[in-house]
Amino acid sequence: MVRHFSTRAVFRNRITTSLLFTALLTAACSGDRAADRRGNSNSENEPPPIAITTAKVESRNVPAYIQATGSLIADEISDVAPKVAGKVANVSVDVGDFVTQGAMIIKVDDSDARRQLAGAEARVKQEIAAVRQAEAKLGLEPNGRFNASRIPEVRAAGAAYEQAEAELRQAQANEERYRDLVKTGDVAMATYEQYRTARDTAVTRVNSAREQLEAAVNTARQSNQAIASAQASVDAARTEVGTAQQAVADTVVRAPFSGFVSARPVAVGEYVSSASIVATLLRSNPIKIQIQVAEADVPSVMVGRGVSVQVDAYKERNFAGVVTSINPAVDPTSRSAVVEASIENSDNALRSGMFGTAHITKAGGGTGLFVPKSAIFSDPTTQSYRAFVIVDGVAKLKVLQLGPEEGDSYQVLTGLNADETVATSNVAELYEGARVAV
């Protein structure tokens, strides 16, 4: 019994030993495989390099400038008023409308002006008829040139004068012939006296015919003067027509220049006079800015110098312009002078009354660092601007202080050095120490 029990115990011990060895071997193999998996897992979890593009930090010449603030004003402001008084018959514009030069703003009732025009035109016709009548008296064609010798009365008087002269010549010849015959005794003195009397009568008739000719010429000239007077009446009537036509045209109030309507205080049916403002017109392209420049900076400002203007409504835009005028007087209270600059405003982005900050270029300057806009990103948490410098394939985060923009670049005041390499793409995916692939 004792041996039998010992044999079974030995058998159980061997089985137990075999199972323990198998368990240890399995645990060892499992440990090796787990170790291998942990090693592989660490290799697989490391992120791949981020693909980017880069650019160099550029050093450029930066002009010096004077910074000042001021308000935008329209290039031209016109309170439009009518030339004639009357009731408003039509209104063609409203506040905010853009009108071109010469476009109708309002129209005043023109019925009275048109009646006056019709009367003036009728008087012209009447005066022209008087001219034609005076011309007809002289036998002239309409608008014909005056020639006294062509007037019928003058021609008749001239013919009578010529006839009298011919008769005088004949009478003089007879008188001379009979005077010689008297001397030779061939005719009696009584016969000679008859021919001498005929000569004297012919002289009288010539003188009378000459006077009649001169009277006919004078009468013709007076008649021609009547034509000239009638023509002057025609010209006066035509002047009245022109005045009446202008009165009709003046009932239409037109825009003096192209611009925007900022006010229109009248409506149809209202009575207006030449003192009434019917609309206010603003020319906003170009637009002007009036800025206060400290007296110490006034000598550096010159007409024609470049100006860059920023407004709160368009924080990302710079509006270019030039200095157009400098007030020669300095305000004794603020110790500053008013400077005006003209700014291109073709898209009407700038409005009269906006507050702006201007940078006026002046002589001198220095150098500045510039990076592409694509290299800059804004961190809303810290409210700062940042960029990544790439060193040996690793991204290094830099906090920047930015200056003004210039085209597609920003000037960097602090945070970067010249010729450093910065990332310009996938910037939002980068972080401190990130590996990159260019």
Secondary structure, 3 states (H helix, E strand, C coil): CHHHHHHHHHHHHHHHHHHHHHHHHHHHHHHHHHHHHHHHHHHHHCCCCEECCEEECEEEEEEEEEEEEEEEEEEEEEEECCCCCEEEEEECCCCCCEECCCCEEEEECCHHHHHHHHHHHHHHHHHHHHHHHHHHHCCCCCCCCCCHHHCHHHHHHHHHHHHHHHHHHHHHHHHHHHHHHHHHCCCCHHHHHHHHHHHHHHHHHHHHHHHHHHHHHHHHHHHHHHHHHHHHHHHHHHHHHHHHHHHHHCCEEECCCCEEEEECCCCCCCEECCCCCCEEEEEEEEEEEEEEEECCCHHHCCCCCEEEEEECCEEEEEEEEEEEEECCCCECCCCEEEEEEEECCCCCCCCCCCEEEEEEEEEEEEEEEEEEHHHCEEECCCCEEEEEEEECCEEEEEEEEEEEEECCEEEEEECCCCCCEEECCCHHHCCCCCEEEC
